[in-house]
């Protein structure tokens, strides 16, 4: 049988832990931005389909797309937060009117 010694990652050749960290951070960011985008699209579909205000749903869809593009381009979560807040405000305004 093969000898199974302890693996020392700090001294191993080809240690790519920083690359793994970067991949994980990118995955978390894309998952967050994508989730917020889907929530915004669902808010738009709720405004248009359930509440029957398709004229007010169009800005929600545009805000969702612009927010996603800005978030992916800038690397910040702020555009996603702003897009969600604006979409939710439109949803609330439409639901109460």
C-alpha positions, 0 to 999 in steps of 0.5 A: 500500500502507498504511504499516506503521510500528513500533507503540509499545505504551507510548504506544498508546491503549487499551493493555489489557496489565493486562487481558491479564495478569489473564486469563492469570493467571485461566486458569492458576489455573483450569487448575491447579485443574481439573487437580487436580480431575480427578486427584482424581476419577481417584483416586476412580474408581481406589479404587472401580472398580479396587480395589473399595472404593466406600465409600472412594471416596465421601470422595475425591469429596467431598474433590475437590468441596470442594477445588475449591469452596474453591480457586475461592472463596479464590483460593489453591492450598492447598485444591487441594494439601490435597484432592490430598494427602488423596485420595492418602492414601486411595488409598494406604491403600486400595491397601495394605489 
